[in-house]
Amino acid sequence: MFDRKQFLKTSLAGILPLGFGGFASTKSYPGKKPVVVSTWRTATNANQAAWKVLSNGGYALDAVEEGVKVEEANPDNSTVGFGGRPDRDGKVTLDACVMDETGNCGSVACLENIKHPVSVARKIMTDSPHAMLVGPGAKQFALSQGFPEEDLLTPESKAAWEAWLERGDYTPPAINIENHDTIGMLALDKQGRISGACTTSGAAWKMHGRVGDSPIIGSGLFIDPKIGGAVATGLGEEVIKTAGSHLVVEMMRAGHSPSEACKIAVERIIERDPKNKEGVQVAYIALNVDGAYGGFSIRQGFDAVVTDPDGMRTEPTEHLY
């Protein structure tokens, strides 16, 4: 019998660059519904909020929005939302996007003084004719939708910025568990609807106006209603240059498991520029429409948090280095 998935997988291997083998050794996790998967082990509270929606039969898009909002409001998370580390001018600027089970999307970038950019992104999707708004225009839209304006620079994040200025060290900090740049979340609900969200305050001490991968559909987040979804975390510039989340989903379309697909996207970053072996971190998680999930990272130290009918757990992912 003709196996379309195997045909695509075999055919694609002929056009992929060398070094993309070894998929059989990559972990894959079986699927259950509902399920929510998030980037980094710090996402347990976010997963709990998302699971509350899913376990009551709720909508996947509601789940990911409610989930990541937990970290947007958490002043102790220095990489997302309120209390996020500012740019080099002392301004906290936020990026976020959402994508639903139809492939519809909304995105906001370089947003100031609004605590929940993920909700603004959803409003852009549902209540505007656009897919993305940025800067002052994004803030104007948020205010028109009733979002309150507030100072997002906490005393702690301000003190960290002032200490950085005093040091005069303009080397970007490492992207790791302390400065991971993003929370990304994917959810599949009981009805089989898949959605995703991604939100961040961006790299600490970035140039004012810098936007990473997180609000860019196809880079920080991508959902295909027939296949599944992926989100990215880490050094956003490298994710953008390889359209990473879209690549992950396309590899799942070609027949690869979620983990295999993430590994291909990670290897593409190293292949594009071998210097990325030296300290760069990028990681992906992926979820398919059957509820199977996986992840992969350039460097060790990246975990995903998973919640499904078996409970919540932190899943270490495989890595290249």
Secondary structure as GFF3:
##gff-version 3
##sequence-region A 1 321
A	DSSP	alpha_helix	4	13	.	.	.	ID=ss1
A	DSSP	three_ten_helix	23	25	.	.	.	ID=ss2
A	DSSP	beta_strand	35	39	.	.	.	ID=ss3
A	DSSP	three_ten_helix	41	43	.	.	.	ID=ss4
A	DSSP	alpha_helix	44	55	.	.	.	ID=ss5
A	DSSP	alpha_helix	60	72	.	.	.	ID=ss6
A	DSSP	beta_strand	93	99	.	.	.	ID=ss7
A	DSSP	beta_strand	105	112	.	.	.	ID=ss8
A	DSSP	alpha_helix	117	127	.	.	.	ID=ss9
A	DSSP	beta_strand	132	134	.	.	.	ID=ss10
A	DSSP	alpha_helix	135	144	.	.	.	ID=ss11
A	DSSP	alpha_helix	155	167	.	.	.	ID=ss12
A	DSSP	beta_strand	183	188	.	.	.	ID=ss13
A	DSSP	beta_strand	194	200	.	.	.	ID=ss14
A	DSSP	beta_strand	221	224	.	.	.	ID=ss15
A	DSSP	beta_strand	228	234	.	.	.	ID=ss16
A	DSSP	alpha_helix	236	241	.	.	.	ID=ss17
A	DSSP	alpha_helix	244	253	.	.	.	ID=ss18
A	DSSP	alpha_helix	258	272	.	.	.	ID=ss19
A	DSSP	three_ten_helix	274	277	.	.	.	ID=ss20
A	DSSP	beta_strand	282	288	.	.	.	ID=ss21
A	DSSP	beta_strand	293	297	.	.	.	ID=ss22
A	DSSP	beta_strand	303	308	.	.	.	ID=ss23
A	DSSP	beta_strand	311	316	.	.	.	ID=ss24
A	DSSP	beta_strand	318	319	.	.	.	ID=ss25
###
